[in-house]
Amino acid sequence: MKHFLLLYDFHPDFMTLRAPHRAAHLAHARAAAARGELVLGGALDANGPPMGVLLFKAESAAAPEAFAAADPYVTHGVARSWRVREWTTVIGPDALTAAP
């Protein structure tokens, strides 16, 4: 297993744009969490451009990529762009790579 970060760049007016899609987005996220794929997710603070970060635990980037492709925030333009980055976690009880 590996950790992956799904990073969303939200539309500047995402607080307004997300309203009609928030329930569907949260249901989509809860389903991914129930499958054991989505570990954590949320928006970054308001001290910068609007972004979201979701942490996945999966065998490959396919799980977060599929999540994004079907996420109402992506399909309805709340997230203007997204990207997946593998995150090599080495410290903490849930780290997946042992530090030397």
Secondary structure, 3 states (H helix, E strand, C coil): CEEEEEEEEECCCHHHHCHHHHHHHHHHHHHHHHCCCEEEEEECCCCCCCEEEEEEEECCCHHHHHHHHHCHHHHCCCEEEEEEEEECCCCCCCCCCCCC
